[in-house]
Amino acid sequence: MTRSLEQRLVLSIPAGFLALLIYAGVHESWRNYWLMADGVQGTAVILEEHSHGGVDYKYNLDDEEYTGRSQRNRDRPKKPQR
């Protein structure tokens, strides 16, 4: 390998890492913007609880039912069952 090629390879690793960090930051900002701009607050129904705080849930929005799986927010305590 030539010295120039070695230098390019060595410099491409930090450049790729930097590009990944920039992409992650821009994507997070884009996601937060659309959540604030179009976000609709609602209530989800927990269907099932899993280990380590995982939950299956469903919610309705504009006559469509959505389901998902996520981690429970540890900052908020569980609400008692009614």
N, C-alpha and C positions, 0 to 999 in steps of 0.2 A: 504494500500500500504506500501511496505517496504521502508526504507530510501534509499536504493540503487536504487530502481526503480524511486523514486522521483528525485534523483540526475541525473539519466540518462535522464529523461524527461526534466528537467530544462536545462541541458546542450545540449540537442538535438536541442533546438530552436535556440540558437546562432550559433551552428554548421551548421544547415540547412541554415540559413541566409548567413553565410560565404561561404558555398558551392555555393549558388545562385550567390553571387557576383563574385566568381572565375569563374563560368561557363559563366556569362555575359561578363566578360573581355576576356576570351579565345575565345568566339564566335565572339566578335567584332573584335579581332585581326585576326582571321581566315577569316572573311568576308572581312576585309580591304586588307589582303594579296591577296586574289583571285581577288578582284576588281583591284588592282594594277597590278597583274600578267597577267590576262586575259582581263582586261577591254578594251573596244573599245569605243572611243569617237564618238558620233553621235548626231543627232538632232531629237528631238521629235516634233510632231505636236500636239498642244493643240486642243482637240475636243470640250471640254465644260469646262466652269469655274463655280465653285460652291462657296457657301458662305465660309468665313473664309480662303480664299486662296486655296481651293481645286481645282484640275484640273483633267480632264480625258485626257489621251494622247495616242498617238500611235507612233510607230517607226518601221523601217525595219532593219533587220540584217540577212545577209546570205539568202536572198530571203524569209524570214519568217517575218510575221507582228505580232507585239506584242502590246498589249494595257495594260493600267494600270491606277491607280488613286493614286495621291500623293498630298502633300502640295507644294505650290509654295515656292521657295527659297526667303526668305524675304531680303536677303543681296543684291540680284540683282534686279534692277528695271525692270519693264515690257518693252519689246521691242515694238515699235509701230507697228501697223498692216500695212501691205503693200497693 
